[in-house]
Each structure stands twice: as C-alpha cells, then as structure tokens.
Amino acid sequence: MEREVFNYIAKIIRDYPTSEMYINRREQELMNKFQEFRDENVGGGRSKNRRDESTERMAISLAEDRRLNNLKRNEEAVRKALQASDEITRDIIYELYLRENCILTLEGIAQKAHLSVAAVKKRRIKFFEKVAEEIGL
C-alpha cells in the first residue's frame, strides 16, 4: 500500500469517533443556510399562488451534497471493517488510532496481544485494506 493511501486511511480511522458529529454539523449547515436580510416590500411583495419548494430543495441538497456523502461513506467503511475484524485487530486499531491519548506503540501492542511486531503490522495492513476496499480505493 502506498504511503499516501495509508496516511489517508489512517486519517479516516482517526476521525471515526467524531464522524457522527461532523455529519450532524454538515446536515445542520445545509438545512439552516444563512440568508441575508431581504426587504419583502421591495418589488410588490410575494405571490400568493406560488408553491413552497424549500423542503424539496433542502432534501435534494442533503441527498446530493458531496462532503456529506463522503463523511457517511467513510464512517460506514470503518464501521463495517471494525465489525468484520477479530477482537485482536480491533484492539490494535483502537490502541493506535481510536484512543484519545495514544499510550502504546506497536511494540507495546504486540506485547499486550502476545504477538510479534510483524504480526501486528500485518493485521493493521489487512484492516486498512478492508477500509480501502469499502471506500473504493
């Protein structure tokens, strides 16, 4: 796996615990767009027979927003990869990427899991490949 792809996937995994917050924030940004004050008296007022399509436009913008879809896709990919992994791999990923304050190194995780450092690296690479496959890289 190339270094750039590896680092990109590592960033996605590190953002997984806060991805729900990012998704909610982006949805709120799309639903509550800032509109500068407009004077309604200029131009004769509003038409009374006009259909209100604001809800339809909001639903379309939520469905088609690229950033929102990427956030959801990344969260889903990491979630599926974590569910498909065994307990040792989940522990490795948690200790290296999901924990708020990373305490252990690869050697520490290897000692904790009673594996060699090479075995820990192989499990990590397999997990990254699962995530990359889910994302479509």
N, C-alpha and C positions, 0 to 999 in steps of 0.2 A: 504494500500500500504506500502510495506517495505521501510525502511529509505534509503537503498542503491539505490533502484529503483527510489525513489522520488528525491534523490540528483542527480542521473544520468540524469533524465529527466529535472531537473532544469538547469543543465549544458548545455544540448542540447538547451533549450529555451534561455538561456543567450547568446549562441553562434549564435543564429539565425540571428541577424543583420549583423554579419560579415561572415556568412557561404558562401555567394557568393564569397567573396574574397578568402576564403580557397579553394573553389572548383576551381577557376581560377588559383590559385597558384599551386595546385596539378596537374592540367592539363598541365600547363607550365613545371613543373618538369618532367612529363612523356614525353612530346613532345620534350624537349630540354635536353636530357641526356648528362651529361659531358662525353666526350671521350678524354682520354689522347692522346697526340700526337703520331701518328704512322707513321713510315717511310714507304712510299709506294714503295721505291726502293728495299727494302729487300724482297727476295723471288720471284723476277721476275715480279713484277707489278700486275696489275689487269687483270682478264679475260674479254675479250670484249663481249662475248656472254652471259654473266651472267645477269639474270633478277634482277632488283632492287625491293626488297621486303620490304624496310624500311617503306613505308607508310602503308602497310598491318600490319606489326608488331606493328607500333605505334597505329593503330586503335584497334588492339586486346588488346594491353596493356591498352588503355584507357577504353575499354569495360569491362575488367576483373579485373581492379585494385580494391582491396578491400576497401582501405581507401577512394578512390574517390566515390565508390558506397555507402559507409556508410554516407559520407558527404551529398550526394544528397538525400539519403533516409531520413536522419534526417531533412534536410531543407524542404523537401516535407511534412513530417509528421506534422511539426509545422505550415507550411503554411495552410494545409488542416484543422487542428484543429482551427486555428485562423479564417478561413473563415466560419467554421461551428458554431462558437461561437456567442453569442449575444454581443451587444455593451458593456454591463456592465462587462462581463467576459473578453473581450478584453482590457478594461481599467484596470482591476485588473492585468492582466498578463503584460501589458505594464508598469504599475507603479512599479510592483515588480521585473520584470526580464528583460524587453527590454530597459528600460530607461538607459541612460549612467550613470547618477548620481541619484541613488535611493533616493528620498526625503521622501516618505510616508511609514509608517508601515502599518500593517494590520488594526490597529485601525483607522489610518488616511484615508485609502482607504474606510473603512466601513462608516465613517462619510461622505466622499465625495460622495459615491454612495447611501447613505441613507439606508444602510443595517446593519445587525448585524455582528459582527466579525465571528460568526459561519457560517453565510450565505456566507460570503466572502471565508472562508476556504472551504466550500462545492463546491463553483463554481471553486475554484482553483484545488481541487482534481478531479472534473469532467473533467476539461481541461487536467490535467495530464494523466488521464485515456484515454482520446481520443488520446493523443500523443503516449502513450504506446501501444495502440491498433494499431495505424498506423505503428509504428516501429516493432511491433510483439513481445512485451514483455508480 
